[in-house]
Amino acid sequence: MLENKTSLITGSSQGIGLGIARDFATHGAKVVLTSEHSRSKLSEEAEEVLRLNGTHYLQADLSRDGEAERLVGEAWEKLKTIDVLVNNLGTFREPSFLNLTRGDFDRLMHINVWSAIAVTQAFVRRRIEERRGGRILFTTSLNGTRSEPDHTLYDASKGAINALTRQLAIELAPRGFTTAAVAPGLVETPLTDFGLRSDPEARQAIINQIPVRRIATVADVTRWYAFLASDAASYATGIIIPVDGGLDAQQMATRPTTEKERIIKEGT
């Protein structure tokens, strides 16, 4: 599905990003993985992906100014060009609203939003120099449209990524670029304690609110990126796809049906 395509995937040493890299490589793409960690600190799972044909690794701390341009330049040298950019890097660690500081804002917004803008700028400029367009994918979240406590900056940052996905679809369409975003619900990754496995009670409380009654695996989510990166999805742009087990379709997971409602519904 992705034969002869090349891709740079940010935040790809674990979790969703690593799953995207595995799927892309499995479908024939040449891929550059990247994270802030040195190669020596990568997991065995990451090393398994890096043993797949056409995969490379570059260390880059995208919280630092100038790293985006360096990363894209070095990835270009590895791959000769980049057809598909996946902006997957992100974090959700922040204090509660009343304890937020300007430093918290700058750190999280830089990682979640500015790094995506900076890497995309470097990608688009190089593709324009080649007189070619490209595909830009983003990892957003259900939190971009729905909210939860103690995620003020994270939710705001994912709302910004949703807006960026739509805006760049319009801004860059005349130059041959298309965009799309995947918005997962809760996914079993290291960042989420593999779906709160260390807290079975909290995990079950979440499962009870998901219509399909299970937490997403990485594979549930990453298959969408492979499709969106393929030529089969080339006409779709500015779209945000929830992959959440039905959470976004649901109004109130725990609202009970009253006796009056039951009588009206059943006609008794």
LINJO-V393914 format. One record per residue. N is the residue number from 1. SS is DSSP state (a for helix, b for strand, c for the rest). OMEGA is omega in whole degrees, 0 to 359 (999 if undefined). D_LAST is the distance of its C-alpha to the last C-alpha in whole Angstrom. Layout:
# LINJO-V393914
n:N ss:SS omega:OMEGA d_last:D_LAST
n:N ss:SS omega:OMEGA d_last:D_LAST
This chain:
# LINJO-V393914
n:1 ss:c omega:182 d_last:55
n:2 ss:c omega:181 d_last:57
n:3 ss:c omega:180 d_last:60
n:4 ss:c omega:175 d_last:63
n:5 ss:c omega:177 d_last:61
n:6 ss:b omega:185 d_last:62
n:7 ss:b omega:169 d_last:60
n:8 ss:b omega:182 d_last:60
n:9 ss:b omega:179 d_last:57
n:10 ss:c omega:180 d_last:57
n:11 ss:c omega:191 d_last:56
n:12 ss:c omega:177 d_last:56
n:13 ss:c omega:180 d_last:58
n:14 ss:c omega:172 d_last:54
n:15 ss:a omega:183 d_last:51
n:16 ss:a omega:181 d_last:49
n:17 ss:a omega:178 d_last:53
n:18 ss:a omega:177 d_last:54
n:19 ss:a omega:176 d_last:51
n:20 ss:a omega:180 d_last:52
n:21 ss:a omega:179 d_last:56
n:22 ss:a omega:181 d_last:55
n:23 ss:a omega:180 d_last:53
n:24 ss:a omega:181 d_last:55
n:25 ss:a omega:179 d_last:58
n:26 ss:a omega:180 d_last:56
n:27 ss:c omega:170 d_last:56
n:28 ss:c omega:181 d_last:59
n:29 ss:c omega:168 d_last:60
n:30 ss:b omega:193 d_last:63
n:31 ss:b omega:167 d_last:61
n:32 ss:b omega:173 d_last:63
n:33 ss:b omega:179 d_last:61
n:34 ss:b omega:171 d_last:61
n:35 ss:b omega:180 d_last:61
n:36 ss:c omega:186 d_last:63
n:37 ss:c omega:174 d_last:64
n:38 ss:c omega:182 d_last:67
n:39 ss:a omega:183 d_last:67
n:40 ss:a omega:182 d_last:68
n:41 ss:a omega:180 d_last:65
n:42 ss:c omega:179 d_last:62
n:43 ss:c omega:177 d_last:60
n:44 ss:a omega:177 d_last:61
n:45 ss:a omega:177 d_last:58
n:46 ss:a omega:179 d_last:59
n:47 ss:a omega:177 d_last:63
n:48 ss:a omega:177 d_last:61
n:49 ss:a omega:181 d_last:60
n:50 ss:a omega:174 d_last:63
n:51 ss:c omega:177 d_last:65
n:52 ss:c omega:184 d_last:63
n:53 ss:c omega:173 d_last:65
n:54 ss:c omega:180 d_last:65
n:55 ss:b omega:180 d_last:64
n:56 ss:b omega:178 d_last:66
n:57 ss:b omega:175 d_last:65
n:58 ss:b omega:175 d_last:66
n:59 ss:b omega:178 d_last:66
n:60 ss:c omega:176 d_last:65
n:61 ss:c omega:186 d_last:64
n:62 ss:c omega:171 d_last:62
n:63 ss:c omega:181 d_last:62
n:64 ss:c omega:177 d_last:66
n:65 ss:c omega:178 d_last:67
n:66 ss:c omega:182 d_last:69
n:67 ss:a omega:181 d_last:67
n:68 ss:a omega:181 d_last:65
n:69 ss:a omega:179 d_last:68
n:70 ss:a omega:181 d_last:70
n:71 ss:a omega:182 d_last:67
n:72 ss:a omega:179 d_last:66
n:73 ss:a omega:181 d_last:70
n:74 ss:a omega:176 d_last:70
n:75 ss:a omega:178 d_last:67
n:76 ss:a omega:179 d_last:69
n:77 ss:a omega:180 d_last:72
n:78 ss:a omega:190 d_last:70
n:79 ss:a omega:183 d_last:68
n:80 ss:c omega:171 d_last:70
n:81 ss:c omega:175 d_last:67
n:82 ss:c omega:179 d_last:64
n:83 ss:c omega:187 d_last:61
n:84 ss:b omega:174 d_last:58
n:85 ss:b omega:175 d_last:57
n:86 ss:b omega:176 d_last:54
n:87 ss:b omega:184 d_last:54
n:88 ss:c omega:185 d_last:52
n:89 ss:c omega:177 d_last:54
n:90 ss:c omega:176 d_last:52
n:91 ss:c omega:178 d_last:51
n:92 ss:c omega:185 d_last:49
n:93 ss:c omega:181 d_last:51
n:94 ss:c omega:175 d_last:51
n:95 ss:c omega:177 d_last:51
n:96 ss:c omega:189 d_last:48
n:97 ss:a omega:185 d_last:48
n:98 ss:a omega:179 d_last:50
n:99 ss:a omega:180 d_last:53
n:100 ss:c omega:176 d_last:53
n:101 ss:c omega:176 d_last:57
n:102 ss:a omega:177 d_last:58
n:103 ss:a omega:177 d_last:60
n:104 ss:a omega:180 d_last:56
n:105 ss:a omega:183 d_last:55
n:106 ss:a omega:183 d_last:58
n:107 ss:a omega:185 d_last:58
n:108 ss:a omega:180 d_last:54
n:109 ss:a omega:177 d_last:55
n:110 ss:a omega:182 d_last:58
n:111 ss:a omega:189 d_last:57
n:112 ss:a omega:186 d_last:53
n:113 ss:a omega:186 d_last:54
n:114 ss:a omega:180 d_last:58
n:115 ss:a omega:178 d_last:59
n:116 ss:a omega:178 d_last:56
n:117 ss:a omega:184 d_last:58
n:118 ss:a omega:179 d_last:62
n:119 ss:a omega:179 d_last:61
n:120 ss:a omega:177 d_last:60
n:121 ss:a omega:181 d_last:62
n:122 ss:a omega:178 d_last:65
n:123 ss:a omega:183 d_last:63
n:124 ss:a omega:180 d_last:63
n:125 ss:a omega:181 d_last:66
n:126 ss:a omega:178 d_last:68
n:127 ss:a omega:177 d_last:66
n:128 ss:a omega:176 d_last:67
n:129 ss:a omega:178 d_last:70
n:130 ss:c omega:183 d_last:70
n:131 ss:c omega:179 d_last:68
n:132 ss:c omega:174 d_last:65
n:133 ss:c omega:180 d_last:62
n:134 ss:b omega:182 d_last:59
n:135 ss:b omega:180 d_last:56
n:136 ss:b omega:179 d_last:54
n:137 ss:b omega:180 d_last:51
n:138 ss:b omega:166 d_last:50
n:139 ss:b omega:174 d_last:48
n:140 ss:c omega:181 d_last:46
n:141 ss:c omega:171 d_last:42
n:142 ss:a omega:178 d_last:39
n:143 ss:a omega:176 d_last:40
n:144 ss:a omega:179 d_last:42
n:145 ss:c omega:177 d_last:38
n:146 ss:c omega:186 d_last:36
n:147 ss:c omega:175 d_last:38
n:148 ss:c omega:184 d_last:38
n:149 ss:c omega:174 d_last:40
n:150 ss:c omega:177 d_last:44
n:151 ss:c omega:184 d_last:44
n:152 ss:a omega:184 d_last:46
n:153 ss:a omega:179 d_last:49
n:154 ss:a omega:180 d_last:47
n:155 ss:a omega:178 d_last:44
n:156 ss:a omega:181 d_last:46
n:157 ss:a omega:180 d_last:49
n:158 ss:a omega:170 d_last:46
n:159 ss:a omega:177 d_last:45
n:160 ss:a omega:178 d_last:49
n:161 ss:a omega:175 d_last:49
n:162 ss:a omega:180 d_last:46
n:163 ss:a omega:180 d_last:48
n:164 ss:a omega:178 d_last:51
n:165 ss:a omega:180 d_last:49
n:166 ss:a omega:184 d_last:48
n:167 ss:a omega:181 d_last:52
n:168 ss:a omega:175 d_last:54
n:169 ss:a omega:181 d_last:52
n:170 ss:a omega:183 d_last:53
n:171 ss:a omega:190 d_last:57
n:172 ss:a omega:179 d_last:58
n:173 ss:a omega:180 d_last:56
n:174 ss:c omega:180 d_last:60
n:175 ss:c omega:174 d_last:62
n:176 ss:c omega:180 d_last:60
n:177 ss:b omega:174 d_last:57
n:178 ss:b omega:182 d_last:54
n:179 ss:b omega:173 d_last:51
n:180 ss:b omega:178 d_last:48
n:181 ss:b omega:174 d_last:46
n:182 ss:b omega:183 d_last:44
n:183 ss:b omega:180 d_last:42
n:184 ss:b omega:164 d_last:41
n:185 ss:c omega:178 d_last:38
n:186 ss:c omega:182 d_last:39
n:187 ss:b omega:179 d_last:42
n:188 ss:c omega:179 d_last:44
n:189 ss:c omega:175 d_last:47
n:190 ss:a omega:182 d_last:50
n:191 ss:a omega:181 d_last:49
n:192 ss:a omega:184 d_last:46
n:193 ss:a omega:181 d_last:47
n:194 ss:a omega:178 d_last:46
n:195 ss:a omega:177 d_last:42
n:196 ss:a omega:181 d_last:43
n:197 ss:c omega:179 d_last:44
n:198 ss:c omega:179 d_last:46
n:199 ss:c omega:185 d_last:43
n:200 ss:a omega:181 d_last:40
n:201 ss:a omega:178 d_last:38
n:202 ss:a omega:178 d_last:38
n:203 ss:a omega:181 d_last:38
n:204 ss:a omega:178 d_last:34
n:205 ss:a omega:178 d_last:33
n:206 ss:a omega:180 d_last:34
n:207 ss:a omega:181 d_last:33
n:208 ss:c omega:180 d_last:29
n:209 ss:c omega:181 d_last:29
n:210 ss:c omega:183 d_last:30
n:211 ss:c omega:180 d_last:28
n:212 ss:c omega:173 d_last:30
n:213 ss:c omega:169 d_last:31
n:214 ss:c omega:177 d_last:34
n:215 ss:c omega:184 d_last:37
n:216 ss:b omega:167 d_last:39
n:217 ss:c omega:177 d_last:43
n:218 ss:a omega:181 d_last:46
n:219 ss:a omega:177 d_last:45
n:220 ss:a omega:186 d_last:42
n:221 ss:a omega:191 d_last:43
n:222 ss:a omega:177 d_last:47
n:223 ss:a omega:180 d_last:46
n:224 ss:a omega:180 d_last:45
n:225 ss:a omega:179 d_last:48
n:226 ss:a omega:177 d_last:50
n:227 ss:a omega:183 d_last:48
n:228 ss:a omega:178 d_last:49
n:229 ss:a omega:185 d_last:52
n:230 ss:c omega:178 d_last:53
n:231 ss:a omega:180 d_last:54
n:232 ss:a omega:181 d_last:51
n:233 ss:a omega:189 d_last:49
n:234 ss:c omega:181 d_last:52
n:235 ss:c omega:181 d_last:50
n:236 ss:c omega:177 d_last:48
n:237 ss:c omega:181 d_last:49
n:238 ss:c omega:185 d_last:47
n:239 ss:b omega:176 d_last:44
n:240 ss:b omega:187 d_last:43
n:241 ss:b omega:174 d_last:40
n:242 ss:b omega:174 d_last:38
n:243 ss:b omega:197 d_last:38
n:244 ss:c omega:179 d_last:36
n:245 ss:c omega:178 d_last:33
n:246 ss:c omega:183 d_last:30
n:247 ss:a omega:184 d_last:31
n:248 ss:a omega:180 d_last:32
n:249 ss:a omega:189 d_last:29
n:250 ss:c omega:181 d_last:27
n:251 ss:c omega:179 d_last:26
n:252 ss:c omega:187 d_last:25
n:253 ss:c omega:188 d_last:25
n:254 ss:c omega:181 d_last:24
n:255 ss:c omega:180 d_last:22
n:256 ss:c omega:174 d_last:19
n:257 ss:c omega:182 d_last:15
n:258 ss:c omega:179 d_last:14
n:259 ss:a omega:179 d_last:11
n:260 ss:a omega:178 d_last:10
n:261 ss:a omega:181 d_last:11
n:262 ss:a omega:181 d_last:8
n:263 ss:a omega:180 d_last:5
n:264 ss:a omega:183 d_last:7
n:265 ss:a omega:184 d_last:8
n:266 ss:a omega:180 d_last:5
n:267 ss:c omega:181 d_last:4
n:268 ss:c omega:999 d_last:0
